[in-house]
C-alpha cells in the first residue's frame, strides 16, 4: 500500500498571531529550488487567504446587522 500522505488535508486551529509568525518565517525562508519556492508560496497563500476569508465573513455579518433607530 503506497499512499501519498503529502496530500491529506488537516484542519488546525491557529491564532492570527501564530499565522503571522508562520507567514513572516515563510517570507524569510531561503528557497533553493523552484519546487520549494512553489510549495512555500502555496502555503503562504493558504494561510493568508484564511485570514482574509475570516475578515470578509465578519464584514458581511456586520453589514447584515440591523441599524438601530432611536426615537424619543
C-alpha positions as CSV (number, residue, x, y, z in Angstrom):
1,X,0.0,0.0,0.0
2,X,1.7,3.1,-1.2
3,X,-0.2,6.2,0.0
4,X,0.6,9.8,-0.8
5,X,0.3,11.2,2.7
6,X,1.6,14.6,1.5
7,X,-1.9,15.4,0.1
8,X,-4.1,14.6,3.1
9,X,-5.7,17.8,4.4
10,X,-5.7,18.7,8.1
11,X,-7.8,21.3,9.9
12,X,-5.8,23.1,12.6
13,X,-6.7,25.9,14.9
14,X,-4.2,28.7,14.9
15,X,-4.4,32.2,16.3
16,X,-4.0,35.2,13.9
17,X,-0.7,35.9,15.7
18,X,0.5,32.3,15.1
19,X,-0.4,32.6,11.4
20,X,1.5,35.9,11.3
21,X,4.7,34.2,12.7
22,X,4.5,31.5,10.1
23,X,3.9,34.0,7.3
24,X,6.9,36.1,8.4
25,X,9.0,32.9,8.7
26,X,8.0,31.9,5.2
27,X,8.9,35.3,3.7
28,X,12.4,35.0,5.2
29,X,12.9,31.3,4.3
30,X,15.6,30.9,1.7
31,X,14.4,28.9,-1.3
32,X,16.9,26.8,-3.1
33,X,14.7,25.3,-5.7
34,X,11.7,26.1,-7.8
35,X,9.8,23.2,-6.2
36,X,10.4,24.5,-2.7
37,X,9.5,28.0,-3.7
38,X,6.2,26.9,-5.2
39,X,5.4,24.9,-2.0
40,X,6.2,27.8,0.2
41,X,4.1,30.2,-2.0
42,X,1.1,27.7,-1.8
43,X,1.3,27.5,2.0
44,X,1.6,31.3,2.2
45,X,-1.4,31.9,0.0
46,X,-3.5,29.3,2.0
47,X,-2.7,30.9,5.4
48,X,-3.1,34.5,4.1
49,X,-6.3,33.5,2.4
50,X,-7.7,32.0,5.6
51,X,-7.2,35.3,7.5
52,X,-8.7,37.2,4.6
53,X,-11.8,35.0,4.5
54,X,-12.3,35.4,8.2
55,X,-12.4,39.2,7.9
56,X,-14.6,39.1,4.7
57,X,-17.1,36.9,6.6
58,X,-17.0,39.2,9.6
59,X,-17.6,42.2,7.4
60,X,-20.6,40.6,5.7
61,X,-22.2,39.6,9.0
62,X,-21.7,43.1,10.3
63,X,-23.4,44.5,7.3
64,X,-26.4,42.2,7.9
65,X,-27.0,43.7,11.4
66,X,-30.0,46.0,11.6
67,X,-29.3,49.7,12.1
68,X,-30.6,50.9,15.4
69,X,-33.1,53.8,15.1
70,X,-33.6,55.6,18.3
71,X,-36.7,57.7,18.8
72,X,-37.5,59.9,21.8
